[in-house]
Structures are given as C-alpha cells and as structure tokens.
Amino acid sequence: MFEIAFYRDTNGNEPVKNYIDSLQAKADRSKDSRIKLTKIFTYLELLSENGTHIGAPYVKHIEGEIWELRPLRDRIFFFAWRKNIFVLLHCFVKKTQKTPAKEISQAKRNMQSFIERNK
C-alpha cells in the first residue's frame, strides 16, 4: 500500500488538491466534473494499492522520476518519495497528443522544490 501526498508550494498552495477541490465545488451542477472526480479518485486508489505497476492506461512514465496519472484527459504528474509515498506535483487537462514541455518543466520544478524542502 502506498501513501498519496500533495505537493505544497512555499505559499501553501497545493495545485493538485486545488484542482480536485474546484471539481468538487462544481460537482453539484456539472456532470462532467462528477465524472472527472470519480475517475481521479479511482485512479488515485489504484495508484495507492498497486503503485506504478498498474501500467497503461492508468499511468505512464514521462522522464526521470516523473510519472503521470491519466484519468480521461486530465494528467496528474507525480513521483515516488522515499519507499511508499507518491507525491502529486502538478496537473493539467491534455488538449494535444504531445505532452507540453512547459507542463513537464513545472512538474520537475515542483519536484525539486519538494525535495529541497523535505531533506
């Protein structure tokens, strides 16, 4: 079993948690938000239970230590911290076939920031 943690920046913002919270706020009136939330929670549970061994279509290795969780068009970047913790770094809605370099760069910056502050 793996623990899921949210990356928190130096200002106290948690990008992935904030995204999930925004979907929850819209869930009462938006079927799309409810579907996204259900998928995200299902994928997070699978990640927690099986780690990256669940493979495609649930997770994909991006580069280095960065992986992505792939519910619908949402992408949630994460990395493994210590032995049994996955840290959710950054998320975005994928609109093109290729993952934008700026999104990967943001995930890398968040990972470096997390590592530096949690040595």
Biopython code that builds the backbone (N, CA, C, O; Angstrom):
import numpy as np
from Bio.PDB.StructureBuilder import StructureBuilder

atoms = [
    (1, "MET", "N", (0.844, -1.181, 0.000)),
    (1, "MET", "CA", (0.000, 0.000, 0.000)),
    (1, "MET", "C", (0.890, 1.246, 0.000)),
    (1, "MET", "O", (1.873, 1.319, 0.737)),
    (2, "PHE", "N", (0.538, 2.203, -0.821)),
    (2, "PHE", "CA", (1.296, 3.442, -0.937)),
    (2, "PHE", "C", (0.465, 4.603, -0.406)),
    (2, "PHE", "O", (-0.763, 4.605, -0.492)),
    (3, "GLU", "N", (1.161, 5.579, 0.139)),
    (3, "GLU", "CA", (0.506, 6.797, 0.611)),
    (3, "GLU", "C", (0.521, 7.821, -0.520)),
    (3, "GLU", "O", (1.479, 7.883, -1.291)),
    (4, "ILE", "N", (-0.523, 8.612, -0.618)),
    (4, "ILE", "CA", (-0.606, 9.687, -1.610)),
    (4, "ILE", "C", (-0.478, 11.011, -0.861)),
    (4, "ILE", "O", (-1.208, 11.265, 0.097)),
    (5, "ALA", "N", (0.466, 11.860, -1.311)),
    (5, "ALA", "CA", (0.669, 13.177, -0.694)),
    (5, "ALA", "C", (0.549, 14.246, -1.767)),
    (5, "ALA", "O", (0.837, 14.002, -2.939)),
    (6, "PHE", "N", (0.125, 15.423, -1.360)),
    (6, "PHE", "CA", (0.005, 16.552, -2.280)),
    (6, "PHE", "C", (1.213, 17.467, -2.117)),
    (6, "PHE", "O", (1.596, 17.807, -0.997)),
    (7, "TYR", "N", (1.808, 17.862, -3.235)),
    (7, "TYR", "CA", (2.874, 18.862, -3.210)),
    (7, "TYR", "C", (2.284, 20.180, -2.731)),
    (7, "TYR", "O", (1.201, 20.578, -3.159)),
    (8, "ARG", "N", (3.009, 20.858, -1.835)),
    (8, "ARG", "CA", (2.602, 22.185, -1.354)),
    (8, "ARG", "C", (3.748, 23.147, -1.648)),
    (8, "ARG", "O", (4.889, 22.894, -1.263)),
    (9, "ASP", "N", (3.444, 24.252, -2.330)),
    (9, "ASP", "CA", (4.498, 25.225, -2.644)),
    (9, "ASP", "C", (4.805, 26.093, -1.420)),
    (9, "ASP", "O", (4.187, 25.939, -0.367)),
    (10, "THR", "N", (5.761, 27.001, -1.575)),
    (10, "THR", "CA", (6.200, 27.822, -0.445)),
    (10, "THR", "C", (5.119, 28.784, 0.043)),
    (10, "THR", "O", (5.220, 29.304, 1.154)),
    (11, "ASN", "N", (4.103, 29.027, -0.756)),
    (11, "ASN", "CA", (2.984, 29.889, -0.357)),
    (11, "ASN", "C", (1.826, 29.103, 0.260)),
    (11, "ASN", "O", (0.807, 29.681, 0.638)),
    (12, "GLY", "N", (1.990, 27.789, 0.359)),
    (12, "GLY", "CA", (0.942, 26.950, 0.935)),
    (12, "GLY", "C", (-0.084, 26.438, -0.062)),
    (12, "GLY", "O", (-1.053, 25.785, 0.324)),
    (13, "ASN", "N", (0.122, 26.729, -1.349)),
    (13, "ASN", "CA", (-0.807, 26.249, -2.386)),
    (13, "ASN", "C", (-0.518, 24.792, -2.725)),
    (13, "ASN", "O", (0.641, 24.383, -2.797)),
    (14, "GLU", "N", (-1.561, 24.024, -2.930)),
    (14, "GLU", "CA", (-1.450, 22.625, -3.340)),
    (14, "GLU", "C", (-2.153, 22.490, -4.687)),
    (14, "GLU", "O", (-3.367, 22.294, -4.727)),
    (15, "PRO", "N", (-1.407, 22.593, -5.801)),
    (15, "PRO", "CA", (-2.030, 22.662, -7.130)),
    (15, "PRO", "C", (-2.997, 21.516, -7.449)),
    (15, "PRO", "O", (-4.092, 21.755, -7.958)),
    (16, "VAL", "N", (-2.602, 20.290, -7.155)),
    (16, "VAL", "CA", (-3.467, 19.153, -7.492)),
    (16, "VAL", "C", (-4.690, 19.139, -6.575)),
    (16, "VAL", "O", (-5.812, 18.927, -7.034)),
    (17, "LYS", "N", (-4.474, 19.362, -5.302)),
    (17, "LYS", "CA", (-5.602, 19.406, -4.359)),
    (17, "LYS", "C", (-6.553, 20.547, -4.719)),
    (17, "LYS", "O", (-7.772, 20.386, -4.651)),
    (18, "ASN", "N", (-6.000, 21.692, -5.100)),
    (18, "ASN", "CA", (-6.839, 22.828, -5.501)),
    (18, "ASN", "C", (-7.694, 22.478, -6.717)),
    (18, "ASN", "O", (-8.860, 22.866, -6.794)),
    (19, "TYR", "N", (-7.109, 21.742, -7.670)),
    (19, "TYR", "CA", (-7.861, 21.324, -8.858)),
    (19, "TYR", "C", (-9.009, 20.390, -8.460)),
    (19, "TYR", "O", (-10.140, 20.554, -8.917)),
    (20, "ILE", "N", (-8.707, 19.419, -7.610)),
    (20, "ILE", "CA", (-9.736, 18.483, -7.149)),
    (20, "ILE", "C", (-10.828, 19.239, -6.385)),
    (20, "ILE", "O", (-12.017, 18.975, -6.568)),
    (21, "ASP", "N", (-10.421, 20.170, -5.537)),
    (21, "ASP", "CA", (-11.402, 20.978, -4.793)),
    (21, "ASP", "C", (-12.296, 21.777, -5.737)),
    (21, "ASP", "O", (-13.495, 21.909, -5.493)),
    (22, "SER", "N", (-11.712, 22.313, -6.822)),
    (22, "SER", "CA", (-12.520, 23.087, -7.779)),
    (22, "SER", "C", (-13.533, 22.187, -8.485)),
    (22, "SER", "O", (-14.654, 22.612, -8.762)),
    (23, "LEU", "N", (-13.142, 20.948, -8.775)),
    (23, "LEU", "CA", (-14.088, 19.999, -9.376)),
    (23, "LEU", "C", (-15.204, 19.659, -8.389)),
    (23, "LEU", "O", (-16.369, 19.559, -8.772)),
    (24, "GLN", "N", (-14.842, 19.480, -7.118)),
    (24, "GLN", "CA", (-15.854, 19.167, -6.103)),
    (24, "GLN", "C", (-16.843, 20.314, -5.944)),
    (24, "GLN", "O", (-18.033, 20.089, -5.724)),
    (25, "ALA", "N", (-16.349, 21.540, -6.056)),
    (25, "ALA", "CA", (-17.232, 22.702, -5.934)),
    (25, "ALA", "C", (-18.243, 22.761, -7.078)),
    (25, "ALA", "O", (-19.351, 23.268, -6.906)),
    (26, "LYS", "N", (-17.856, 22.237, -8.250)),
    (26, "LYS", "CA", (-18.744, 22.256, -9.422)),
    (26, "LYS", "C", (-19.581, 20.988, -9.559)),
    (26, "LYS", "O", (-20.496, 20.940, -10.381)),
    (27, "ALA", "N", (-19.281, 19.970, -8.772)),
    (27, "ALA", "CA", (-19.883, 18.647, -8.959)),
    (27, "ALA", "C", (-21.402, 18.638, -8.841)),
    (27, "ALA", "O", (-22.068, 17.851, -9.513)),
    (28, "ASP", "N", (-21.954, 19.496, -8.000)),
    (28, "ASP", "CA", (-23.415, 19.528, -7.827)),
    (28, "ASP", "C", (-24.146, 19.902, -9.103)),
    (28, "ASP", "O", (-25.257, 19.432, -9.347)),
    (29, "ARG", "N", (-23.530, 20.742, -9.915)),
    (29, "ARG", "CA", (-24.222, 21.237, -11.109)),
    (29, "ARG", "C", (-23.558, 20.825, -12.422)),
    (29, "ARG", "O", (-24.017, 21.216, -13.495)),
    (30, "SER", "N", (-22.482, 20.039, -12.345)),
    (30, "SER", "CA", (-21.767, 19.669, -13.565)),
    (30, "SER", "C", (-21.501, 18.168, -13.617)),
    (30, "SER", "O", (-20.721, 17.631, -12.829)),
    (31, "LYS", "N", (-22.155, 17.511, -14.548)),
    (31, "LYS", "CA", (-21.952, 16.073, -14.727)),
    (31, "LYS", "C", (-20.505, 15.788, -15.110)),
    (31, "LYS", "O", (-19.920, 14.809, -14.645)),
    (32, "ASP", "N", (-19.923, 16.637, -15.955)),
    (32, "ASP", "CA", (-18.533, 16.477, -16.380)),
    (32, "ASP", "C", (-17.590, 16.481, -15.168)),
    (32, "ASP", "O", (-16.672, 15.664, -15.092)),
    (33, "SER", "N", (-17.817, 17.389, -14.238)),
    (33, "SER", "CA", (-16.981, 17.461, -13.031)),
    (33, "SER", "C", (-17.138, 16.210, -12.175)),
    (33, "SER", "O", (-16.160, 15.705, -11.624)),
    (34, "ARG", "N", (-18.370, 15.709, -12.062)),
    (34, "ARG", "CA", (-18.599, 14.480, -11.287)),
    (34, "ARG", "C", (-17.869, 13.300, -11.911)),
    (34, "ARG", "O", (-17.268, 12.493, -11.201)),
    (35, "ILE", "N", (-17.918, 13.196, -13.228)),
    (35, "ILE", "CA", (-17.243, 12.099, -13.926)),
    (35, "ILE", "C", (-15.731, 12.203, -13.725)),
    (35, "ILE", "O", (-15.069, 11.209, -13.426)),
    (36, "LYS", "N", (-15.189, 13.419, -13.892)),
    (36, "LYS", "CA", (-13.747, 13.624, -13.695)),
    (36, "LYS", "C", (-13.331, 13.241, -12.278)),
    (36, "LYS", "O", (-12.332, 12.549, -12.083)),
    (37, "LEU", "N", (-14.099, 13.692, -11.296)),
    (37, "LEU", "CA", (-13.783, 13.378, -9.897)),
    (37, "LEU", "C", (-13.773, 11.875, -9.650)),
    (37, "LEU", "O", (-12.858, 11.346, -9.019)),
    (38, "THR", "N", (-14.788, 11.200, -10.148)),
    (38, "THR", "CA", (-14.869, 9.752, -9.969)),
    (38, "THR", "C", (-13.647, 9.069, -10.563)),
    (38, "THR", "O", (-13.044, 8.200, -9.933)),
    (39, "LYS", "N", (-13.285, 9.463, -11.776)),
    (39, "LYS", "CA", (-12.109, 8.874, -12.435)),
    (39, "LYS", "C", (-10.838, 9.171, -11.650)),
    (39, "LYS", "O", (-10.024, 8.277, -11.420)),
    (40, "ILE", "N", (-10.666, 10.420, -11.241)),
    (40, "ILE", "CA", (-9.455, 10.793, -10.500)),
    (40, "ILE", "C", (-9.348, 9.979, -9.217)),
    (40, "ILE", "O", (-8.285, 9.434, -8.923)),
    (41, "PHE", "N", (-10.431, 9.888, -8.448)),
    (41, "PHE", "CA", (-10.392, 9.129, -7.196)),
    (41, "PHE", "C", (-10.143, 7.641, -7.448)),
    (41, "PHE", "O", (-9.425, 6.996, -6.684)),
    (42, "THR", "N", (-10.727, 7.095, -8.508)),
    (42, "THR", "CA", (-10.499, 5.689, -8.852)),
    (42, "THR", "C", (-9.034, 5.453, -9.195)),
    (42, "THR", "O", (-8.432, 4.488, -8.724)),
    (43, "TYR", "N", (-8.460, 6.329, -10.012)),
    (43, "TYR", "CA", (-7.058, 6.187, -10.409)),
    (43, "TYR", "C", (-6.124, 6.375, -9.217)),
    (43, "TYR", "O", (-5.119, 5.674, -9.103)),
    (44, "LEU", "N", (-6.446, 7.314, -8.328)),
    (44, "LEU", "CA", (-5.617, 7.510, -7.133)),
    (44, "LEU", "C", (-5.666, 6.276, -6.236)),
    (44, "LEU", "O", (-4.657, 5.890, -5.646)),
    (45, "GLU", "N", (-6.829, 5.667, -6.138)),
    (45, "GLU", "CA", (-6.946, 4.446, -5.338)),
    (45, "GLU", "C", (-6.126, 3.310, -5.954)),
    (45, "GLU", "O", (-5.445, 2.573, -5.242)),
    (46, "LEU", "N", (-6.193, 3.175, -7.276)),
    (46, "LEU", "CA", (-5.388, 2.154, -7.957)),
    (46, "LEU", "C", (-3.895, 2.401, -7.747)),
    (46, "LEU", "O", (-3.137, 1.461, -7.507)),
    (47, "LEU", "N", (-3.475, 3.659, -7.836)),
    (47, "LEU", "CA", (-2.069, 4.004, -7.609)),
    (47, "LEU", "C", (-1.673, 3.673, -6.178)),
    (47, "LEU", "O", (-0.591, 3.136, -5.942)),
    (48, "SER", "N", (-2.531, 3.985, -5.230)),
    (48, "SER", "CA", (-2.262, 3.712, -3.825)),
    (48, "SER", "C", (-2.130, 2.211, -3.558)),
    (48, "SER", "O", (-1.295, 1.789, -2.758)),
    (49, "GLU", "N", (-2.946, 1.421, -4.222)),
    (49, "GLU", "CA", (-2.942, -0.026, -3.996)),
    (49, "GLU", "C", (-1.828, -0.750, -4.743)),
    (49, "GLU", "O", (-1.258, -1.712, -4.227)),
    (50, "ASN", "N", (-1.512, -0.292, -5.963)),
    (50, "ASN", "CA", (-0.614, -1.058, -6.834)),
    (50, "ASN", "C", (0.670, -0.350, -7.232)),
    (50, "ASN", "O", (1.562, -0.978, -7.803)),
    (51, "GLY", "N", (0.786, 0.932, -6.948)),
    (51, "GLY", "CA", (1.954, 1.680, -7.403)),
    (51, "GLY", "C", (1.951, 1.805, -8.915)),
    (51, "GLY", "O", (0.907, 1.685, -9.556)),
    (52, "THR", "N", (3.112, 2.046, -9.475)),
    (52, "THR", "CA", (3.213, 2.243, -10.922)),
    (52, "THR", "C", (3.072, 0.937, -11.703)),
    (52, "THR", "O", (3.045, 0.947, -12.934)),
    (53, "HIS", "N", (2.985, -0.170, -10.998)),
    (53, "HIS", "CA", (2.827, -1.470, -11.669)),
    (53, "HIS", "C", (1.481, -1.611, -12.372)),
    (53, "HIS", "O", (1.298, -2.543, -13.155)),
    (54, "ILE", "N", (0.539, -0.712, -12.114)),
    (54, "ILE", "CA", (-0.752, -0.796, -12.802)),
    (54, "ILE", "C", (-0.602, -0.528, -14.292)),
    (54, "ILE", "O", (-1.413, -0.993, -15.092)),
    (55, "GLY", "N", (0.443, 0.229, -14.673)),
    (55, "GLY", "CA", (0.753, 0.442, -16.089)),
    (55, "GLY", "C", (-0.333, 1.171, -16.859)),
    (55, "GLY", "O", (-1.233, 1.786, -16.288)),
    (56, "ALA", "N", (-0.215, 1.080, -18.194)),
    (56, "ALA", "CA", (-1.156, 1.746, -19.101)),
    (56, "ALA", "C", (-2.515, 1.050, -18.988)),
    (56, "ALA", "O", (-2.566, -0.159, -18.761)),
    (57, "PRO", "N", (-3.574, 1.768, -19.137)),
    (57, "PRO", "CA", (-3.709, 3.181, -19.475)),
    (57, "PRO", "C", (-3.732, 4.106, -18.256)),
    (57, "PRO", "O", (-4.008, 5.298, -18.392)),
    (58, "TYR", "N", (-3.446, 3.572, -17.070)),
    (58, "TYR", "CA", (-3.583, 4.354, -15.841)),
    (58, "TYR", "C", (-2.403, 5.285, -15.584)),
    (58, "TYR", "O", (-2.590, 6.455, -15.251)),
    (59, "VAL", "N", (-1.194, 4.764, -15.738)),
    (59, "VAL", "CA", (-0.001, 5.578, -15.512)),
    (59, "VAL", "C", (0.967, 5.439, -16.680)),
    (59, "VAL", "O", (0.946, 4.455, -17.419)),
    (60, "LYS", "N", (1.806, 6.443, -16.824)),
    (60, "LYS", "CA", (2.826, 6.423, -17.868)),
    (60, "LYS", "C", (4.072, 7.114, -17.327)),
    (60, "LYS", "O", (3.985, 8.159, -16.682)),
    (61, "HIS", "N", (5.238, 6.517, -17.597)),
    (61, "HIS", "CA", (6.496, 7.152, -17.219)),
    (61, "HIS", "C", (6.761, 8.292, -18.187)),
    (61, "HIS", "O", (6.667, 8.110, -19.401)),
    (62, "ILE", "N", (7.090, 9.465, -17.663)),
    (62, "ILE", "CA", (7.357, 10.626, -18.509)),
    (62, "ILE", "C", (8.850, 10.758, -18.750)),
    (62, "ILE", "O", (9.309, 10.607, -19.882)),
    (63, "GLU", "N", (9.612, 11.039, -17.703)),
    (63, "GLU", "CA", (11.073, 11.073, -17.794)),
    (63, "GLU", "C", (11.651, 11.185, -16.398)),
    (63, "GLU", "O", (11.025, 11.736, -15.493)),
    (64, "GLY", "N", (12.854, 10.655, -16.235)),
    (64, "GLY", "CA", (13.481, 10.696, -14.916)),
    (64, "GLY", "C", (12.589, 10.042, -13.884)),
    (64, "GLY", "O", (12.175, 8.894, -14.043)),
    (65, "GLU", "N", (12.297, 10.773, -12.829)),
    (65, "GLU", "CA", (11.453, 10.248, -11.756)),
    (65, "GLU", "C", (9.984, 10.634, -11.916)),
    (65, "GLU", "O", (9.152, 10.279, -11.080)),
    (66, "ILE", "N", (9.668, 11.356, -12.983)),
    (66, "ILE", "CA", (8.308, 11.869, -13.188)),
    (66, "ILE", "C", (7.432, 10.841, -13.917)),
    (66, "ILE", "O", (7.818, 10.281, -14.943)),
    (67, "TRP", "N", (6.248, 10.614, -13.355)),
    (67, "TRP", "CA", (5.217, 9.768, -13.940)),
    (67, "TRP", "C", (3.954, 10.601, -14.078)),
    (67, "TRP", "O", (3.827, 11.661, -13.464)),
    (68, "GLU", "N", (3.017, 10.114, -14.893)),
    (68, "GLU", "CA", (1.726, 10.788, -14.968)),
    (68, "GLU", "C", (0.608, 9.794, -14.738)),
    (68, "GLU", "O", (0.646, 8.660, -15.215)),
    (69, "LEU", "N", (-0.388, 10.244, -13.996)),
    (69, "LEU", "CA", (-1.645, 9.534, -13.821)),
    (69, "LEU", "C", (-2.559, 10.068, -14.908)),
    (69, "LEU", "O", (-2.550, 11.269, -15.177)),
    (70, "ARG", "N", (-3.358, 9.198, -15.550)),
    (70, "ARG", "CA", (-4.043, 9.576, -16.783)),
    (70, "ARG", "C", (-5.558, 9.382, -16.778)),
    (70, "ARG", "O", (-6.084, 8.694, -17.653)),
    (71, "PRO", "N", (-6.273, 9.970, -15.817)),
    (71, "PRO", "CA", (-7.735, 9.845, -15.861)),
    (71, "PRO", "C", (-8.333, 10.750, -16.943)),
    (71, "PRO", "O", (-8.174, 11.970, -16.902)),
    (72, "LEU", "N", (-9.011, 10.145, -17.894)),
    (72, "LEU", "CA", (-9.617, 10.873, -19.018)),
    (72, "LEU", "C", (-8.576, 11.777, -19.671)),
    (72, "LEU", "O", (-7.496, 11.306, -20.025)),
    (73, "ARG", "N", (-8.879, 13.076, -19.838)),
    (73, "ARG", "CA", (-7.904, 13.998, -20.437)),
    (73, "ARG", "C", (-7.063, 14.700, -19.376)),
    (73, "ARG", "O", (-6.135, 15.439, -19.706)),
    (74, "ASP", "N", (-7.384, 14.471, -18.106)),
    (74, "ASP", "CA", (-6.586, 15.058, -17.033)),
    (74, "ASP", "C", (-5.255, 14.326, -16.933)),
    (74, "ASP", "O", (-5.173, 13.116, -17.145)),
    (75, "ARG", "N", (-4.227, 15.078, -16.609)),
    (75, "ARG", "CA", (-2.913, 14.497, -16.363)),
    (75, "ARG", "C", (-2.433, 15.007, -15.015)),
    (75, "ARG", "O", (-2.439, 16.210, -14.758)),
    (76, "ILE", "N", (-2.020, 14.085, -14.160)),
    (76, "ILE", "CA", (-1.513, 14.430, -12.835)),
    (76, "ILE", "C", (-0.104, 13.867, -12.733)),
    (76, "ILE", "O", (0.090, 12.651, -12.709)),
    (77, "PHE", "N", (0.874, 14.758, -12.675)),
    (77, "PHE", "CA", (2.264, 14.334, -12.553)),
    (77, "PHE", "C", (2.568, 13.998, -11.098)),
    (77, "PHE", "O", (2.085, 14.657, -10.178)),
    (78, "PHE", "N", (3.381, 12.956, -10.909)),
    (78, "PHE", "CA", (3.767, 12.546, -9.563)),
    (78, "PHE", "C", (5.142, 11.901, -9.597)),
    (78, "PHE", "O", (5.663, 11.572, -10.663)),
    (79, "PHE", "N", (5.725, 11.723, -8.412)),
    (79, "PHE", "CA", (6.966, 10.969, -8.298)),
    (79, "PHE", "C", (6.944, 10.188, -6.996)),
    (79, "PHE", "O", (6.178, 10.493, -6.082)),
    (80, "ALA", "N", (7.803, 9.169, -6.928)),
    (80, "ALA", "CA", (7.894, 8.343, -5.729)),
    (80, "ALA", "C", (8.871, 8.997, -4.759)),
    (80, "ALA", "O", (10.002, 9.318, -5.123)),
    (81, "TRP", "N", (8.426, 9.189, -3.535)),
    (81, "TRP", "CA", (9.246, 9.800, -2.490)),
    (81, "TRP", "C", (9.465, 8.764, -1.405)),
    (81, "TRP", "O", (8.517, 8.183, -0.876)),
    (82, "ARG", "N", (10.708, 8.545, -1.087)),
    (82, "ARG", "CA", (11.095, 7.522, -0.123)),
    (82, "ARG", "C", (10.564, 6.171, -0.600)),
    (82, "ARG", "O", (10.557, 5.903, -1.801)),
    (83, "LYS", "N", (10.124, 5.327, 0.313)),
    (83, "LYS", "CA", (9.750, 3.973, -0.108)),
    (83, "LYS", "C", (8.305, 3.834, -0.544)),
    (83, "LYS", "O", (8.014, 3.107, -1.494)),
    (84, "ASN", "N", (7.409, 4.508, 0.122)),
    (84, "ASN", "CA", (5.996, 4.198, -0.125)),
    (84, "ASN", "C", (5.098, 5.425, -0.246)),
    (84, "ASN", "O", (3.914, 5.359, 0.083)),
    (85, "ILE", "N", (5.647, 6.540, -0.712)),
    (85, "ILE", "CA", (4.841, 7.753, -0.848)),
    (85, "ILE", "C", (4.912, 8.262, -2.283)),
    (85, "ILE", "O", (5.996, 8.414, -2.846)),
    (86, "PHE", "N", (3.751, 8.520, -2.865)),
    (86, "PHE", "CA", (3.689, 9.196, -4.159)),
    (86, "PHE", "C", (3.255, 10.635, -3.900)),
    (86, "PHE", "O", (2.252, 10.884, -3.231)),
    (87, "VAL", "N", (4.028, 11.578, -4.441)),
    (87, "VAL", "CA", (3.722, 12.997, -4.267)),
    (87, "VAL", "C", (3.116, 13.514, -5.566)),
    (87, "VAL", "O", (3.751, 13.457, -6.619)),
    (88, "LEU", "N", (1.883, 14.021, -5.489)),
    (88, "LEU", "CA", (1.193, 14.588, -6.649)),
    (88, "LEU", "C", (1.689, 16.013, -6.836)),
    (88, "LEU", "O", (1.496, 16.861, -5.964)),
    (89, "LEU", "N", (2.330, 16.281, -7.976)),
    (89, "LEU", "CA", (3.063, 17.524, -8.187)),
    (89, "LEU", "C", (2.302, 18.611, -8.927)),
    (89, "LEU", "O", (2.302, 19.770, -8.514)),
    (90, "HIS", "N", (1.657, 18.236, -10.014)),
    (90, "HIS", "CA", (1.120, 19.227, -10.947)),
    (90, "HIS", "C", (0.058, 18.534, -11.795)),
    (90, "HIS", "O", (0.147, 17.331, -12.040)),
    (91, "CYS", "N", (-0.938, 19.283, -12.240)),
    (91, "CYS", "CA", (-1.955, 18.691, -13.109)),
    (91, "CYS", "C", (-2.366, 19.678, -14.189)),
    (91, "CYS", "O", (-2.211, 20.891, -14.046)),
    (92, "PHE", "N", (-2.890, 19.127, -15.262)),
    (92, "PHE", "CA", (-3.409, 19.941, -16.360)),
    (92, "PHE", "C", (-4.349, 19.076, -17.179)),
    (92, "PHE", "O", (-4.373, 17.855, -17.028)),
    (93, "VAL", "N", (-5.121, 19.711, -18.044)),
    (93, "VAL", "CA", (-6.007, 18.990, -18.955)),
    (93, "VAL", "C", (-5.290, 18.905, -20.292)),
    (93, "VAL", "O", (-4.925, 19.922, -20.882)),
    (94, "LYS", "N", (-5.095, 17.693, -20.756)),
    (94, "LYS", "CA", (-4.358, 17.470, -22.000)),
    (94, "LYS", "C", (-5.261, 17.755, -23.196)),
    (94, "LYS", "O", (-6.364, 17.217, -23.303)),
    (95, "LYS", "N", (-4.771, 18.612, -24.092)),
    (95, "LYS", "CA", (-5.572, 19.009, -25.250)),
    (95, "LYS", "C", (-4.934, 18.615, -26.568)),
    (95, "LYS", "O", (-5.578, 18.680, -27.615)),
    (96, "THR", "N", (-3.662, 18.203, -26.527)),
    (96, "THR", "CA", (-2.956, 17.782, -27.734)),
    (96, "THR", "C", (-2.377, 16.397, -27.497)),
    (96, "THR", "O", (-2.340, 15.914, -26.365)),
    (97, "GLN", "N", (-1.927, 15.763, -28.570)),
    (97, "GLN", "CA", (-1.381, 14.417, -28.426)),
    (97, "GLN", "C", (-0.071, 14.418, -27.644)),
    (97, "GLN", "O", (0.175, 13.516, -26.843)),
    (98, "LYS", "N", (0.762, 15.418, -27.868)),
    (98, "LYS", "CA", (2.055, 15.500, -27.196)),
    (98, "LYS", "C", (1.913, 16.288, -25.892)),
    (98, "LYS", "O", (1.255, 17.327, -25.853)),
    (99, "THR", "N", (2.533, 15.784, -24.835)),
    (99, "THR", "CA", (2.505, 16.491, -23.556)),
    (99, "THR", "C", (3.365, 17.746, -23.662)),
    (99, "THR", "O", (4.543, 17.655, -24.007)),
    (100, "PRO", "N", (2.800, 18.912, -23.373)),
    (100, "PRO", "CA", (3.567, 20.160, -23.481)),
    (100, "PRO", "C", (4.784, 20.177, -22.549)),
    (100, "PRO", "O", (4.693, 19.800, -21.381)),
    (101, "ALA", "N", (5.921, 20.623, -23.089)),
    (101, "ALA", "CA", (7.172, 20.680, -22.326)),
    (101, "ALA", "C", (7.036, 21.567, -21.095)),
    (101, "ALA", "O", (7.643, 21.288, -20.062)),
    (102, "LYS", "N", (6.243, 22.636, -21.193)),
    (102, "LYS", "CA", (6.103, 23.544, -20.043)),
    (102, "LYS", "C", (5.418, 22.853, -18.869)),
    (102, "LYS", "O", (5.694, 23.181, -17.715)),
    (103, "GLU", "N", (4.535, 21.907, -19.148)),
    (103, "GLU", "CA", (3.860, 21.174, -18.068)),
    (103, "GLU", "C", (4.842, 20.225, -17.376)),
    (103, "GLU", "O", (4.841, 20.104, -16.151)),
    (104, "ILE", "N", (5.677, 19.557, -18.170)),
    (104, "ILE", "CA", (6.700, 18.668, -17.606)),
    (104, "ILE", "C", (7.693, 19.487, -16.787)),
    (104, "ILE", "O", (8.090, 19.079, -15.696)),
    (105, "SER", "N", (8.094, 20.645, -17.317)),
    (105, "SER", "CA", (9.034, 21.519, -16.602)),
    (105, "SER", "C", (8.466, 21.968, -15.264)),
    (105, "SER", "O", (9.185, 22.018, -14.266)),
    (106, "GLN", "N", (7.184, 22.292, -15.240)),
    (106, "GLN", "CA", (6.551, 22.704, -13.983)),
    (106, "GLN", "C", (6.579, 21.561, -12.971)),
    (106, "GLN", "O", (6.851, 21.784, -11.791)),
    (107, "ALA", "N", (6.301, 20.350, -13.423)),
    (107, "ALA", "CA", (6.344, 19.188, -12.531)),
    (107, "ALA", "C", (7.756, 18.981, -11.986)),
    (107, "ALA", "O", (7.928, 18.678, -10.805)),
    (108, "LYS", "N", (8.761, 19.145, -12.839)),
    (108, "LYS", "CA", (10.156, 19.000, -12.394)),
    (108, "LYS", "C", (10.514, 20.060, -11.354)),
    (108, "LYS", "O", (11.151, 19.755, -10.346)),
    (109, "ARG", "N", (10.102, 21.305, -11.601)),
    (109, "ARG", "CA", (10.375, 22.378, -10.631)),
    (109, "ARG", "C", (9.705, 22.074, -9.294)),
    (109, "ARG", "O", (10.307, 22.259, -8.236)),
    (110, "ASN", "N", (8.473, 21.613, -9.345)),
    (110, "ASN", "CA", (7.765, 21.273, -8.110)),
    (110, "ASN", "C", (8.454, 20.127, -7.377)),
    (110, "ASN", "O", (8.554, 20.142, -6.150)),
    (111, "MET", "N", (8.927, 19.134, -8.126)),
    (111, "MET", "CA", (9.622, 18.007, -7.513)),
    (111, "MET", "C", (10.903, 18.482, -6.831)),
    (111, "MET", "O", (11.177, 18.104, -5.692)),
    (112, "GLN", "N", (11.687, 19.310, -7.526)),
    (112, "GLN", "CA", (12.934, 19.824, -6.946)),
    (112, "GLN", "C", (12.643, 20.635, -5.689)),
    (112, "GLN", "O", (13.339, 20.496, -4.683)),
    (113, "SER", "N", (11.633, 21.466, -5.744)),
    (113, "SER", "CA", (11.247, 22.277, -4.590)),
    (113, "SER", "C", (10.855, 21.378, -3.413)),
    (113, "SER", "O", (11.255, 21.629, -2.276)),
    (114, "PHE", "N", (10.087, 20.351, -3.688)),
    (114, "PHE", "CA", (9.655, 19.423, -2.643)),
    (114, "PHE", "C", (10.857, 18.729, -2.010)),
    (114, "PHE", "O", (10.965, 18.654, -0.786)),
    (115, "ILE", "N", (11.755, 18.224, -2.846)),
    (115, "ILE", "CA", (12.931, 17.505, -2.343)),
    (115, "ILE", "C", (13.799, 18.426, -1.492)),
    (115, "ILE", "O", (14.250, 18.039, -0.414)),
    (116, "GLU", "N", (14.031, 19.640, -1.977)),
    (116, "GLU", "CA", (14.860, 20.603, -1.233)),
    (116, "GLU", "C", (14.273, 20.911, 0.144)),
    (116, "GLU", "O", (15.013, 21.039, 1.119)),
    (117, "ARG", "N", (12.975, 21.029, 0.225)),
    (117, "ARG", "CA", (12.338, 21.403, 1.485)),
    (117, "ARG", "C", (12.055, 20.215, 2.396)),
    (117, "ARG", "O", (11.639, 20.403, 3.539)),
    (118, "ASN", "N", (12.274, 18.993, 1.910)),
    (118, "ASN", "CA", (11.962, 17.796, 2.711)),
    (118, "ASN", "C", (13.151, 16.855, 2.853)),
    (118, "ASN", "O", (12.978, 15.639, 2.943)),
    (119, "LYS", "N", (14.332, 17.406, 2.875)),
    (119, "LYS", "CA", (15.538, 16.566, 3.025)),
    (119, "LYS", "C", (15.587, 15.937, 4.396)),
    (119, "LYS", "O", (16.524, 15.201, 4.704)),
]
sb = StructureBuilder()
sb.init_structure("model")
sb.init_model(0)
sb.init_chain("A")
sb.init_seg("    ")
for serial, (resi, resn, name, xyz) in enumerate(atoms, 1):
    if name == "N":
        sb.init_residue(resn, " ", resi, " ")
    sb.init_atom(name, np.array(xyz, "f"), 0.0, 1.0, " ", f" {name:<3s}", serial, name[0])
structure = sb.get_structure()
